[in-house]
Amino acid sequence: MSRTIRRKHLLAGLATAGVLGVGIAAPTMAFAADAPTPAPSSSTAPAPGAKADRQGEFAEALAKELGVPTDKVTAALEKVREQHRPADRPQRPSAEDRQAALKQRLEQAVKDGKLTQEQADAITKAVEAGVFPGPGGHRGPGGPHGPGGQHGDGTPGK
């Protein structure tokens, strides 16, 4: 009888392991299949104006669905965005302003002896080529320590 119970326990354990394995593997495979394969490119930065293009496409689709003119939907979306923008949140600086600020910081670092001019030029070239992800080299919303970013020790941001 002891042998029968052991065999039942073994079979129950194997069945449980199989169910857990399928329960974990199936969603993982489905998620992997849903993820689009990124197109090879020399830069991971989004094309300039890509967000505006997506927003325009969204406004057009919404206008078509509602049966109203696209310009009316676009104006309404802008109005809602402005109404829901936190008052204490400053307007984001333009790409030109961020590049100018970076240039000033690099010039100061060269003057202070923290960088050579060649290093500063390499950093500028890398930023212009889109080597650093996100606007201004940030790793996600909120900068390097925000969501999607990394701390200096390589751990994910909060």
MARLO-42462 format. One record per residue: residue number from 1; residue in three letters; y, z negated, x negated of N, C-alpha, C, O in turn. Coordinates in nm, 2 decimals. Example, Ala and Ser with C-alpha at 12.3 -4.5 7.8 and 13.67 -1.06 7.14 Angstrom:
   nr  rest    n.py    n.pz    n.px   ca.py   ca.pz   ca.px    c.py    c.pz    c.px    o.py    o.pz    o.px
    1   ALA   -0.57   -0.78   -1.32   -0.45   -0.78   -1.23   -0.33   -0.78   -1.32   -0.33   -0.85   -1.42
    2   SER   -0.22   -0.71   -1.28   -0.11   -0.71   -1.37    0.00   -0.79   -1.29    0.11   -0.80   -1.34
//
This chain:
   nr  rest    n.py    n.pz    n.px   ca.py   ca.pz   ca.px    c.py    c.pz    c.px    o.py    o.pz    o.px
    1   MET   -0.12    0.00   -0.08    0.00    0.00    0.00    0.12    0.00   -0.09    0.22    0.06   -0.05
    2   SER    0.12   -0.07   -0.20    0.23   -0.08   -0.29    0.26    0.06   -0.34    0.38    0.10   -0.36
    3   ARG    0.16    0.14   -0.37    0.18    0.28   -0.42    0.25    0.36   -0.31    0.34    0.44   -0.35
    4   THR    0.22    0.35   -0.19    0.27    0.42   -0.08    0.42    0.39   -0.06    0.50    0.48   -0.04
    5   ILE    0.45    0.26   -0.07    0.59    0.22   -0.06    0.67    0.28   -0.18    0.79    0.32   -0.16
    6   ARG    0.62    0.27   -0.30    0.69    0.33   -0.41    0.72    0.48   -0.40    0.82    0.53   -0.43
    7   ARG    0.62    0.54   -0.35    0.63    0.69   -0.32    0.74    0.72   -0.22    0.82    0.81   -0.23
    8   LYS    0.74    0.64   -0.11    0.84    0.65   -0.01    0.98    0.62   -0.07    1.08    0.70   -0.04
    9   HIS    1.00    0.52   -0.15    1.12    0.49   -0.21    1.17    0.60   -0.30    1.29    0.64   -0.31
   10   LEU    1.07    0.66   -0.38    1.10    0.77   -0.47    1.15    0.89   -0.39    1.25    0.95   -0.43
   11   LEU    1.08    0.92   -0.29    1.12    1.04   -0.20    1.25    1.02   -0.14    1.33    1.11   -0.13
   12   ALA    1.27    0.90   -0.09    1.40    0.87   -0.02    1.52    0.88   -0.12    1.62    0.93   -0.09
   13   GLY    1.49    0.83   -0.24    1.60    0.83   -0.35    1.63    0.98   -0.39    1.74    1.02   -0.41
   14   LEU    1.52    1.06   -0.40    1.54    1.20   -0.43    1.61    1.27   -0.32    1.70    1.35   -0.35
   15   ALA    1.58    1.24   -0.20    1.65    1.31   -0.09    1.79    1.27   -0.08    1.88    1.35   -0.06
   16   THR    1.82    1.14   -0.11    1.96    1.09   -0.11    2.04    1.16   -0.22    2.15    1.20   -0.20
   17   ALA    1.98    1.17   -0.34    2.04    1.24   -0.45    2.07    1.38   -0.42    2.18    1.44   -0.45
   18   GLY    1.98    1.45   -0.35    2.00    1.59   -0.32    2.11    1.61   -0.22    2.19    1.70   -0.23
   19   VAL    2.11    1.52   -0.12    2.22    1.53   -0.02    2.36    1.51   -0.08    2.45    1.58   -0.06
   20   LEU    2.36    1.41   -0.17    2.49    1.38   -0.24    2.53    1.49   -0.33    2.65    1.53   -0.34
   21   GLY    2.43    1.55   -0.40    2.46    1.66   -0.49    2.52    1.78   -0.41    2.61    1.84   -0.45
   22   VAL    2.45    1.81   -0.30    2.50    1.93   -0.22    2.64    1.89   -0.15    2.73    1.97   -0.14
   23   GLY    2.65    1.76   -0.11    2.78    1.72   -0.05    2.90    1.73   -0.15    3.01    1.75   -0.11
   24   ILE    2.87    1.71   -0.28    2.98    1.72   -0.38    2.99    1.86   -0.43    3.11    1.91   -0.44
   25   ALA    2.88    1.93   -0.45    2.89    2.07   -0.50    2.95    2.17   -0.40    3.02    2.26   -0.44
   26   ALA    2.91    2.16   -0.28    2.96    2.26   -0.18    3.11    2.26   -0.17    3.17    2.37   -0.18
   27   PRO    3.18    2.15   -0.15    3.33    2.16   -0.14    3.39    2.20   -0.27    3.49    2.27   -0.27
   28   THR    3.33    2.16   -0.38    3.38    2.21   -0.51    3.37    2.36   -0.53    3.47    2.42   -0.57
   29   MET    3.26    2.41   -0.49    3.24    2.56   -0.50    3.34    2.63   -0.40    3.39    2.73   -0.44
   30   ALA    3.35    2.57   -0.28    3.44    2.64   -0.19    3.59    2.63   -0.24    3.66    2.73   -0.22
   31   PHE    3.62    2.52   -0.29    3.76    2.51   -0.35    3.78    2.61   -0.46    3.89    2.67   -0.47
   32   ALA    3.68    2.62   -0.55    3.69    2.71   -0.66    3.70    2.85   -0.62    3.77    2.93   -0.67
   33   ALA    3.63    2.89   -0.51    3.63    3.02   -0.46    3.76    3.05   -0.39    3.81    3.17   -0.39
   34   ASP    3.83    2.95   -0.33    3.96    2.98   -0.26    4.07    2.99   -0.36    4.17    3.06   -0.33
   35   ALA    4.06    2.93   -0.48    4.17    2.94   -0.58    4.18    3.08   -0.63    4.09    3.14   -0.68
   36   PRO    4.30    3.14   -0.62    4.32    3.27   -0.68    4.31    3.28   -0.83    4.35    3.18   -0.89
   37   THR    4.26    3.38   -0.88    4.25    3.40   -1.03    4.39    3.44   -1.07    4.44    3.54   -1.03
   38   PRO    4.45    3.37   -1.17    4.58    3.40   -1.21    4.58    3.53   -1.29    4.49    3.56   -1.37
   39   ALA    4.68    3.61   -1.27    4.69    3.74   -1.34    4.73    3.71   -1.48    4.82    3.63   -1.50
   40   PRO    4.68    3.78   -1.58    4.72    3.76   -1.72    4.86    3.80   -1.74    4.90    3.91   -1.69
   41   SER    4.94    3.72   -1.80    5.08    3.76   -1.83    5.12    3.68   -1.96    5.05    3.59   -2.00
   42   SER    5.23    3.73   -2.01    5.28    3.67   -2.13    5.36    3.54   -2.10    5.40    3.47   -2.19
   43   SER    5.39    3.52   -1.97    5.47    3.40   -1.94    5.42    3.34   -1.81    5.37    3.41   -1.72
   44   THR    5.42    3.21   -1.81    5.37    3.14   -1.69    5.49    3.11   -1.60    5.47    3.05   -1.49
   45   ALA    5.61    3.13   -1.64    5.73    3.10   -1.56    5.74    3.20   -1.44    5.71    3.32   -1.46
   46   PRO    5.77    3.16   -1.32    5.79    3.25   -1.21    5.90    3.34   -1.24    6.00    3.31   -1.31
   47   ALA    5.89    3.46   -1.18    6.00    3.56   -1.20    6.13    3.51   -1.13    6.12    3.44   -1.03
   48   PRO    6.24    3.54   -1.19    6.37    3.50   -1.13    6.38    3.56   -0.99    6.35    3.67   -0.97
   49   GLY    6.42    3.47   -0.90    6.44    3.51   -0.76    6.31    3.51   -0.68    6.31    3.55   -0.56
   50   ALA    6.20    3.47   -0.74    6.07    3.47   -0.67    6.08    3.38   -0.55    6.02    3.41   -0.44
   51   LYS    6.14    3.26   -0.56    6.15    3.17   -0.45    6.24    3.23   -0.34    6.20    3.21   -0.22
   52   ALA    6.35    3.29   -0.38    6.43    3.35   -0.28    6.36    3.46   -0.20    6.38    3.48   -0.08
   53   ASP    6.27    3.54   -0.28    6.19    3.64   -0.21    6.10    3.59   -0.11    6.08    3.64    0.00
   54   ARG    6.03    3.48   -0.15    5.94    3.41   -0.06    6.01    3.36    0.06    5.96    3.37    0.18
   55   GLN    6.13    3.30    0.04    6.20    3.25    0.16    6.25    3.36    0.25    6.25    3.34    0.37
   56   GLY    6.29    3.47    0.19    6.33    3.59    0.27    6.21    3.64    0.35    6.23    3.68    0.47
   57   GLU    6.09    3.65    0.29    5.97    3.69    0.36    5.94    3.60    0.47    5.90    3.64    0.58
   58   PHE    5.95    3.47    0.45    5.92    3.37    0.55    6.02    3.38    0.67    5.98    3.38    0.78
   59   ALA    6.15    3.40    0.64    6.25    3.42    0.74    6.22    3.54    0.83    6.23    3.54    0.95
   60   GLU    6.18    3.65    0.76    6.15    3.78    0.83    6.03    3.76    0.92    6.03    3.80    1.04
   61   ALA    5.92    3.69    0.87    5.80    3.67    0.95    5.84    3.58    1.07    5.79    3.60    1.18
   62   LEU    5.92    3.48    1.05    5.95    3.38    1.16    6.04    3.46    1.26    6.02    3.44    1.38
   63   ALA    6.13    3.54    1.21    6.22    3.61    1.31    6.13    3.71    1.39    6.16    3.72    1.51
   64   LYS    6.04    3.77    1.33    5.95    3.87    1.41    5.87    3.79    1.51    5.86    3.83    1.62
   65   GLU    5.82    3.67    1.47    5.73    3.59    1.56    5.82    3.54    1.68    5.77    3.54    1.79
   66   LEU    5.94    3.50    1.65    6.03    3.45    1.76    6.10    3.56    1.83    6.16    3.53    1.94
   67   GLY    6.11    3.68    1.78    6.18    3.79    1.85    6.33    3.77    1.84    6.40    3.81    1.93
   68   VAL    6.38    3.72    1.72    6.52    3.71    1.70    6.56    3.78    1.57    6.47    3.81    1.49
   69   PRO    6.69    3.81    1.55    6.73    3.88    1.43    6.70    3.79    1.30    6.71    3.67    1.31
   70   THR    6.67    3.86    1.20    6.64    3.79    1.07    6.76    3.71    1.02    6.74    3.60    0.97
   71   ASP    6.88    3.77    1.03    6.99    3.70    0.98    7.02    3.57    1.05    7.07    3.47    1.00
   72   LYS    6.99    3.57    1.18    7.00    3.45    1.26    6.90    3.34    1.21    6.94    3.22    1.20
   73   VAL    6.78    3.38    1.19    6.68    3.28    1.14    6.72    3.23    1.00    6.71    3.11    0.97
   74   THR    6.77    3.32    0.91    6.81    3.28    0.78    6.92    3.18    0.78    6.92    3.08    0.71
   75   ALA    7.02    3.21    0.87    7.13    3.11    0.88    7.09    2.98    0.94    7.14    2.87    0.89
   76   ALA    6.99    2.98    1.03    6.94    2.85    1.09    6.87    2.77    0.98    6.88    2.65    0.97
   77   LEU    6.79    2.84    0.90    6.71    2.77    0.79    6.81    2.71    0.69    6.78    2.60    0.65
   78   GLU    6.91    2.78    0.65    7.01    2.73    0.56    7.08    2.61    0.62    7.10    2.51    0.55
   79   LYS    7.11    2.61    0.75    7.18    2.50    0.81    7.09    2.38    0.81    7.13    2.27    0.78
   80   VAL    6.96    2.40    0.84    6.87    2.29    0.85    6.85    2.23    0.71    6.84    2.11    0.69
   81   ARG    6.84    2.32    0.60    6.82    2.27    0.47    6.94    2.18    0.43    6.92    2.07    0.37
   82   GLU    7.06    2.22    0.46    7.18    2.15    0.42    7.18    2.01    0.50    7.22    1.91    0.44
   83   GLN    7.14    2.01    0.62    7.14    1.89    0.70    7.04    1.79    0.65    7.06    1.67    0.66
   84   HIS    6.93    1.84    0.59    6.83    1.75    0.55    6.83    1.72    0.40    6.75    1.65    0.34
   85   ARG    6.93    1.77    0.33    6.95    1.75    0.19    7.00    1.60    0.17    7.11    1.57    0.23
   86   PRO    6.94    1.52    0.09    6.99    1.38    0.08    7.13    1.39    0.02    7.16    1.47   -0.07
   87   ALA    7.22    1.30    0.07    7.36    1.30    0.03    7.37    1.26   -0.12    7.46    1.30   -0.18
   88   ASP    7.28    1.17   -0.16    7.29    1.12   -0.30    7.22    1.22   -0.40    7.23    1.19   -0.52
   89   ARG    7.16    1.32   -0.35    7.10    1.42   -0.44    7.20    1.53   -0.48    7.25    1.60   -0.40
   90   PRO    7.23    1.53   -0.61    7.33    1.63   -0.66    7.27    1.77   -0.65    7.15    1.79   -0.66
   91   GLN    7.36    1.87   -0.64    7.32    2.01   -0.64    7.26    2.04   -0.78    7.31    2.00   -0.88
   92   ARG    7.15    2.11   -0.78    7.08    2.14   -0.90    7.16    2.24   -0.99    7.21    2.34   -0.93
   93   PRO    7.17    2.22   -1.12    7.25    2.31   -1.20    7.18    2.45   -1.21    7.06    2.46   -1.20
   94   SER    7.26    2.55   -1.23    7.20    2.68   -1.24    7.13    2.70   -1.37    7.14    2.62   -1.46
   95   ALA    7.05    2.81   -1.38    6.98    2.83   -1.50    7.07    2.85   -1.62    7.04    2.81   -1.73
   96   GLU    7.19    2.92   -1.60    7.28    2.94   -1.70    7.34    2.80   -1.75    7.36    2.78   -1.87
   97   ASP    7.37    2.71   -1.66    7.42    2.58   -1.69    7.32    2.50   -1.77    7.35    2.43   -1.87
   98   ARG    7.19    2.51   -1.73    7.09    2.44   -1.81    7.07    2.49   -1.95    7.05    2.42   -2.04
   99   GLN    7.08    2.63   -1.96    7.06    2.69   -2.09    7.18    2.65   -2.18    7.17    2.63   -2.30
  100   ALA    7.30    2.65   -2.12    7.42    2.61   -2.20    7.41    2.46   -2.25    7.44    2.43   -2.36
  101   ALA    7.36    2.37   -2.16    7.34    2.23   -2.20    7.24    2.22   -2.31    7.25    2.14   -2.40
  102   LEU    7.13    2.30   -2.30    7.03    2.30   -2.40    7.08    2.34   -2.53    7.06    2.28   -2.64
  103   LYS    7.16    2.45   -2.53    7.22    2.50   -2.65    7.31    2.40   -2.72    7.31    2.38   -2.84
  104   GLN    7.39    2.32   -2.63    7.48    2.22   -2.69    7.39    2.11   -2.75    7.43    2.06   -2.86
  105   ARG    7.28    2.07   -2.69    7.20    1.96   -2.74    7.14    2.01   -2.87    7.12    1.93   -2.97
  106   LEU    7.09    2.13   -2.88    7.03    2.18   -3.00    7.13    2.19   -3.11    7.10    2.15   -3.23
  107   GLU    7.25    2.23   -3.08    7.36    2.24   -3.18    7.39    2.10   -3.24    7.41    2.08   -3.36
  108   GLN    7.39    2.00   -3.15    7.42    1.86   -3.19    7.30    1.81   -3.28    7.32    1.74   -3.38
  109   ALA    7.18    1.85   -3.24    7.06    1.80   -3.32    7.06    1.87   -3.46    7.02    1.80   -3.56
  110   VAL    7.11    1.99   -3.47    7.12    2.05   -3.60    7.23    1.98   -3.68    7.21    1.96   -3.80
  111   LYS    7.34    1.95   -3.62    7.45    1.88   -3.69    7.41    1.75   -3.74    7.45    1.70   -3.85
  112   ASP    7.33    1.68   -3.65    7.28    1.54   -3.69    7.16    1.54   -3.79    7.12    1.44   -3.84
  113   GLY    7.11    1.66   -3.82    7.00    1.67   -3.92    6.87    1.65   -3.86    6.77    1.63   -3.93
  114   LYS    6.86    1.64   -3.73    6.73    1.62   -3.66    6.65    1.74   -3.65    6.52    1.74   -3.65
  115   LEU    6.71    1.86   -3.65    6.65    1.99   -3.65    6.71    2.08   -3.75    6.83    2.07   -3.78
  116   THR    6.64    2.18   -3.79    6.70    2.29   -3.87    6.75    2.39   -3.77    6.71    2.39   -3.66
  117   GLN    6.83    2.48   -3.82    6.88    2.59   -3.74    6.76    2.68   -3.69    6.76    2.73   -3.58
  118   GLU    6.66    2.70   -3.78    6.55    2.78   -3.75    6.47    2.72   -3.64    6.42    2.79   -3.55
  119   GLN    6.45    2.59   -3.64    6.38    2.52   -3.53    6.46    2.53   -3.40    6.39    2.56   -3.29
  120   ALA    6.59    2.52   -3.40    6.67    2.53   -3.28    6.66    2.67   -3.23    6.65    2.69   -3.10
  121   ASP    6.66    2.77   -3.31    6.65    2.91   -3.27    6.51    2.93   -3.21    6.50    3.01   -3.11
  122   ALA    6.41    2.87   -3.27    6.27    2.89   -3.21    6.26    2.83   -3.07    6.19    2.88   -2.98
  123   ILE    6.32    2.71   -3.06    6.32    2.65   -2.92    6.39    2.73   -2.82    6.34    2.75   -2.71
  124   THR    6.51    2.78   -2.86    6.58    2.87   -2.77    6.50    2.99   -2.73    6.50    3.03   -2.61
  125   LYS    6.44    3.05   -2.83    6.36    3.17   -2.80    6.24    3.14   -2.71    6.21    3.22   -2.62
  126   ALA    6.18    3.02   -2.73    6.06    2.98   -2.65    6.11    2.96   -2.50    6.04    3.00   -2.41
  127   VAL    6.22    2.90   -2.48    6.27    2.87   -2.35    6.30    3.00   -2.28    6.27    3.02   -2.16
  128   GLU    6.37    3.10   -2.35    6.40    3.22   -2.29    6.28    3.31   -2.26    6.28    3.39   -2.17
  129   ALA    6.17    3.29   -2.34    6.05    3.36   -2.31    5.96    3.30   -2.20    5.86    3.36   -2.16
  130   GLY    6.01    3.18   -2.15    5.93    3.12   -2.05    5.81    3.04   -2.09    5.72    3.02   -2.02
  131   VAL    5.81    3.00   -2.22    5.69    2.93   -2.27    5.68    2.79   -2.21    5.57    2.75   -2.18
  132   PHE    5.79    2.73   -2.18    5.79    2.60   -2.12    5.78    2.62   -1.97    5.86    2.69   -1.91
  133   PRO    5.69    2.55   -1.90    5.67    2.57   -1.76    5.79    2.51   -1.68    5.84    2.40   -1.71
  134   GLY    5.82    2.57   -1.57    5.92    2.52   -1.48    6.06    2.54   -1.53    6.08    2.58   -1.65
  135   PRO    6.16    2.52   -1.45    6.30    2.54   -1.49    6.34    2.43   -1.60    6.32    2.31   -1.58
  136   GLY    6.39    2.48   -1.71    6.44    2.39   -1.81    6.32    2.32   -1.89    6.35    2.22   -1.96
  137   GLY    6.20    2.37   -1.88    6.09    2.31   -1.95    6.02    2.19   -1.88    5.94    2.13   -1.94
  138   HIS    6.06    2.16   -1.76    6.00    2.05   -1.69    5.86    2.09   -1.65    5.83    2.21   -1.62
  139   ARG    5.77    1.99   -1.64    5.63    2.01   -1.60    5.61    2.00   -1.45    5.50    2.02   -1.41
  140   GLY    5.71    1.97   -1.37    5.69    1.96   -1.23    5.81    1.90   -1.17    5.91    1.87   -1.24
  141   PRO    5.81    1.88   -1.04    5.93    1.82   -0.97    5.96    1.69   -1.03    5.87    1.60   -1.05
  142   GLY    6.08    1.67   -1.07    6.12    1.54   -1.12    6.12    1.53   -1.27    6.14    1.42   -1.33
  143   GLY    6.08    1.64   -1.34    6.08    1.64   -1.48    5.95    1.60   -1.54    5.85    1.59   -1.47
  144   PRO    5.95    1.57   -1.67    5.83    1.54   -1.74    5.76    1.41   -1.70    5.64    1.40   -1.72
  145   HIS    5.83    1.32   -1.64    5.77    1.19   -1.59    5.76    1.19   -1.44    5.71    1.09   -1.39
  146   GLY    5.79    1.30   -1.37    5.78    1.30   -1.23    5.64    1.35   -1.18    5.55    1.37   -1.27
  147   PRO    5.63    1.38   -1.05    5.50    1.43   -1.01    5.46    1.56   -1.08    5.54    1.65   -1.09
  148   GLY    5.34    1.57   -1.13    5.29    1.69   -1.20    5.33    1.69   -1.34    5.28    1.78   -1.42
  149   GLY    5.41    1.59   -1.39    5.45    1.59   -1.53    5.35    1.51   -1.61    5.25    1.47   -1.57
  150   GLN    5.38    1.49   -1.74    5.30    1.42   -1.83    5.39    1.32   -1.91    5.50    1.35   -1.94
  151   HIS    5.33    1.20   -1.93    5.40    1.11   -2.02    5.38    1.15   -2.16    5.30    1.24   -2.19
  152   GLY    5.45    1.09   -2.25    5.43    1.12   -2.39    5.29    1.10   -2.44    5.25    1.16   -2.54
  153   ASP    5.21    1.01   -2.38    5.08    0.98   -2.43    4.98    1.08   -2.36    4.86    1.06   -2.39
  154   GLY    5.02    1.18   -2.29    4.93    1.27   -2.23    4.87    1.24   -2.09    4.79    1.31   -2.03
  155   THR    4.91    1.12   -2.04    4.86    1.08   -1.91    4.95    1.14   -1.80    5.06    1.16   -1.82
  156   PRO    4.89    1.17   -1.69    4.96    1.23   -1.58    5.08    1.15   -1.54    5.08    1.02   -1.55
  157   GLY    5.19    1.21   -1.49    5.30    1.14   -1.44    5.28    1.07   -1.30    5.17    1.10   -1.24
  158   LYS    5.37    0.99   -1.26    5.35    0.92   -1.14    5.42    0.99   -1.02    5.41    0.95   -0.91
//
